[in-house]
């Protein structure tokens, strides 16, 4: 049994996602963690690039705010 217990109503499929990530990595938890860290780094990088692009476009007047 896990030392950390989470209420069922707060699970929202998290346990199933954890099991799926471990399963995809052949049951190797270290490989699953490694894959999730790599994916997280990729998403952080993408998020940073998108923020830069939106900020740049906004300052050049390419985006208008909605006043309606």
Secondary structure by P-SEA (a helix, b strand, c coil): ccccccccccccaaaaaaaaaaaaacccaaaaaaaaaaaaaaaaaaaaaaaaaaaaaaaaccbbbbcc
